[in-house]
Amino acid sequence: MQVRGHSHRKLGNVDMVVLAEHYGTPLYVLFEERLEENYKQYQTALDAVYHEYLICYAVKANTTFAILKLLGELGAGADVASEYELQFALDAGIPPEKIRANGNCKSEHYLEECITRGIIINVDPEEELAVIDALARELGTEARVNLRLAGFPLTNITSPAITTSTEWSKFGIPIRRAPEVFARARALEHLIPNGLMVHLGSQITDMTAYHVVCDELIRLAREAVETDFAVKELDLGGGCGISYLGEGEWRELKHEIRHTKDTNITWSNEQLGFNCKGDWISEELYCPFTPDTFVQQLFTERHASRSFKEQLAEIGNPRVVLEPGRSMVGTAQVTLVRVCHVGKTPGGQNIIHVNAGVNHHSQNIVVPEQLHRMEIANRLDAGERFETFVAGNLCYTGDLLCRIKMALNVKPERGDYLLIYDTGAYADFFSSTTNSFPRPAKVVVTKTGVHRVVVARERFEDVFQRDVEWNNAVKRGELTQRKPEGKVYQ
């Protein structure tokens, strides 16, 4: 499609419409420069306040080899959650000593790989201690471990689906059992205690939550040392939030959602994000800090009379590990999709249909309140603001790229390109071939404006590659020949 007479959105000095037409849609576009900027914000801020640190990129946030290679070259380590992420990180050149192994149901193969390579394992749950000890004994070596803790006194710090450190969590060792677990771990012959670990959850925007957890970690570290459980590092996990919307815009939108029956702002007038008491219990889509100010506040702000940095000094300045994911890659990627239809729901609400479903925009699967800025990329200088719901192309009603009415820069038309901002984290976390649609391509834009494919769009044969009978039929020549696929599917 050639759109003339209108300005196009350019990002990284590259025309987004040109990319959409060249590579097809849906399309993920990753920006190398922003990724590097986000990493260096963490690095520079940490250099200024605390020298004994390690930044481990949370591979799950965007599992792309180009990202791992770039961050590894900048000095980052990796937070991995499976043996598959582990191998991917090693393939990207991340040294074992810069890898932290997470997961609440680690396979024996995963644990053996970590033990053999000397990778520090964040033990989760408590029962894993005996498993690791037995495997290390069989391998004739020792395993270095941190204890992942949970049960901290926190409420409503993010969506319940992505909260990982409170009383209601499938993760971690209860902090009330910490003294007993210190002693148990120390008694196991083939374990080497290394430290303590916590991960608050994803999209944390309240610094108070970090202060509360850090105070408790310092207290537990003192107890651990008293029982001869060494604390060489405190791993704070990730979770630092990003801003999807401006502060005022988000405050106003939350107010509208709270009174949705009067405004028709949410899909089917759902009371999204609020509990029965009227408290907001989901993600905050505005974050008051960036990676650099997060680090500065974390280490230097006083809480209960002392800063975290001062408390660290009192216990010997252990290494501090951060495992950022969303705050590293969230703002470094956008998604391009194509508008298929513009119409209204049976109830009279505006709705547009695009050629990508929630399986390609998957944060909305677990957090329906998730909302991204969107605009029509090929018509920036025309029309009035258009409020609409955005529906995907999958065969169920809940397939909505946002359950909150979205304001676009112009009323779209068939063939327009919708640009979705800040999709670098978890956009393809649950990506699947629902309705047999192929998974999208991913393109990287370099600092010099050069673009290249780093993840190929799936082809027809890729979608069905696991179907043994179909593959056998293809090999026997029983299926009709097909025309080559186009770059854009509808």
LINCOR-V369020 format. One line per field, one symbol per residue. ss: DSSP state (a for helix, b for strand, c for the rest). A space follows every 50 residues. Layout:
ss: ???
//
This chain:
ss: cccccccccbbccbbaaaaaaaacccbbbbbaaaaaaaaaaaaaaaaaac ccbbbbbbaaacccaaaaaaaaaaccbbbbccaaaaaaaaaccccaaabb bccccccaaaaaaaaaaccbbbbccccaaaaaaaaaaaacccbbbbbbbb cccccccccaaabcccccccccbbaaaaaaaaaaaaacccbbbbbbbccc bccbccaaaaaaaaaaaaaaaaaaaaccccccbbbccccbccccccaaaa aaaaaaaacaaaaccbaaaccccbcccccbccccccccccaaaaaaaaaa cbbccbbaaaaaaaccccbbbbcccaaaaaaabbbbbbbbbbbbcccccb bbbbcccaaaccaaaacccccccbbbcccccccccbbbbbbccccccccb bbbbbbbbccccccccbbbbcccccccccccccaaaccccbbbbbccccc bbbbbccccaaaaccccaaaaaaaaccccccccccccccc
//
